[in-house]
Amino acid sequence: AIAIASRIRQGTSLYDTAQADISRWQVQVNGRTRLSEAVNAASRGDANSLATAINIASSVPEGSDTRARADNQINRWSWDLLRQAEATANRNLETAISLAGQIPARAEAYEPAQVRIGNWQETLRQVEASRTPAPTPAPLPNRDPDADGETSPSVELVAPSQ
């Protein structure tokens, strides 16, 4: 249909209608293509593939007839990504935070991901704080015992220079 409508020449009565139809059809084709690419990317199932699929599906145009399906897939993949982030948190909190941080704000899993990110960041802060050594106290000044056995600060006398 796009190829046929593209043959309508400028200046004819159907030209503006054909151009509008072409634009609408291209949005549909683009949406279907992007969603298909996203599904293919997600098929590997690993966290990076899911994040890639979410990004691709997010680019499905709003006016596309596949936008609702893309949103459903984004929600599903976001939950899958959050589960993988949770499993990763047992081994590497930084990676878990990075994975959960890729969940888009429009996804249903976004708020739960943000809560977990906050919890993981707090755990990291606590771990780092426990690794930081306590400050050592300042050394006491040298003290020499005096005639009574009491200690007093050492004083070094220096002759004035002339």
C-alpha positions in Angstrom: 0.0 0.0 0.0 2.9 2.4 0.8 4.5 1.7 -2.5 1.3 2.3 -4.4 0.3 5.4 -2.5 3.9 6.8 -3.0 3.2 6.9 -6.8 0.5 9.6 -6.4 2.1 12.8 -7.6 2.2 16.1 -5.9 -0.4 18.5 -7.1 -3.1 15.8 -7.6 -6.2 15.9 -5.5 -5.3 12.7 -3.6 -1.7 13.6 -2.8 -2.3 15.0 0.7 -4.5 12.1 1.6 -2.0 9.6 0.3 0.9 11.3 2.2 -1.2 11.1 5.5 -1.9 7.5 4.8 1.7 6.7 4.1 2.8 8.3 7.3 0.2 6.4 9.3 1.2 3.1 7.6 4.9 3.7 8.2 4.2 4.1 11.9 2.4 0.8 11.9 5.2 -1.0 10.0 7.8 0.7 12.3 6.0 -0.4 15.4 5.6 -4.0 14.2 9.3 -4.1 13.2 10.5 -2.7 16.5 8.3 -5.1 18.6 9.6 -8.0 16.5 13.2 -6.9 17.1 12.5 -6.6 20.9 10.9 -10.1 21.1 14.0 -11.5 19.3 16.3 -9.7 21.7 14.5 -11.0 24.7 14.5 -14.6 23.5 18.0 -15.1 24.9 16.5 -14.5 28.4 19.6 -13.1 30.1 19.5 -9.7 31.9 21.3 -7.8 29.2 19.0 -9.2 26.5 15.9 -8.2 28.5 17.3 -4.7 29.0 17.9 -4.4 25.3 14.4 -5.7 24.5 12.9 -3.2 26.9 14.8 -0.4 25.2 13.7 -1.5 21.7 10.1 -2.0 22.7 10.1 1.4 24.3 10.8 2.9 20.9 7.5 1.5 19.4 5.7 4.6 18.3 2.7 5.7 20.4 0.4 5.7 17.4 1.3 2.2 16.4 -1.2 -0.6 16.7 1.5 -2.6 18.5 2.1 -0.1 21.3 -0.2 -1.8 23.7 1.5 -5.2 23.1 4.9 -3.4 23.5 3.8 -2.0 26.9 2.6 -5.5 28.0 6.0 -7.0 26.9 7.9 -4.2 28.7 6.0 -5.0 31.9 6.7 -8.7 31.6 10.4 -8.2 30.8 10.8 -5.6 33.5 9.5 -8.1 36.1 11.9 -10.8 34.7 14.8 -8.3 34.9 13.9 -7.4 38.5 13.9 -11.1 39.4 17.3 -11.5 37.8 18.6 -8.4 39.7 17.3 -9.9 42.9 19.2 -13.2 42.2 22.3 -11.2 41.3 22.1 -9.2 44.6 23.3 -12.3 46.5 26.6 -12.1 44.6 27.0 -8.5 43.5 25.0 -5.6 44.7 26.4 -3.1 42.3 25.4 -5.2 39.3 21.9 -5.8 40.9 21.5 -2.0 41.2 22.5 -1.5 37.6 20.1 -4.1 36.3 17.1 -2.9 38.3 18.0 0.7 37.3 17.3 -0.2 33.7 13.6 -0.8 34.4 11.7 2.1 32.8 9.5 4.4 34.8 6.4 3.4 32.8 6.8 -0.3 33.8 4.8 -1.9 36.6 8.0 -3.2 38.2 9.5 0.3 38.4 8.4 1.2 41.9 9.4 -2.2 43.4 12.7 -1.9 41.6 13.3 1.6 43.1 12.6 0.2 46.6 15.0 -2.6 46.1 17.7 -0.3 44.7 17.3 1.9 47.8 17.7 -1.1 50.1 20.7 -2.4 48.2 22.4 1.0 48.2 21.9 1.2 52.0 23.4 -2.3 52.4 26.4 -1.1 50.3 26.8 1.9 52.5 26.7 -0.3 55.6 29.2 -2.7 54.2 31.6 0.2 53.2 31.2 1.7 56.7 32.1 -1.6 58.3 35.3 -1.8 56.1 36.5 1.7 57.0 38.9 1.4 59.9 38.1 3.4 63.0 40.3 6.5 63.4 43.4 6.0 65.6 43.7 8.3 68.6 46.4 10.9 68.4 49.6 9.9 70.2 50.2 11.3 73.7 53.1 13.8 74.1 56.3 12.4 75.4 56.4 12.6 79.2 59.4 12.2 81.5 59.1 11.4 85.2 60.2 14.3 87.4 61.8 14.1 90.8 58.5 13.1 92.5 57.9 10.3 90.0 55.1 12.4 88.3 55.2 12.7 84.6 55.3 16.0 82.9 55.6 17.0 79.3 59.1 17.0 77.9 60.4 20.4 77.0 63.4 20.9 74.8 65.3 24.1 75.6 67.0 25.8 72.7 69.5 28.6 73.1 68.4 31.8 71.5 70.3 32.6 68.3 72.2 35.8 68.2 
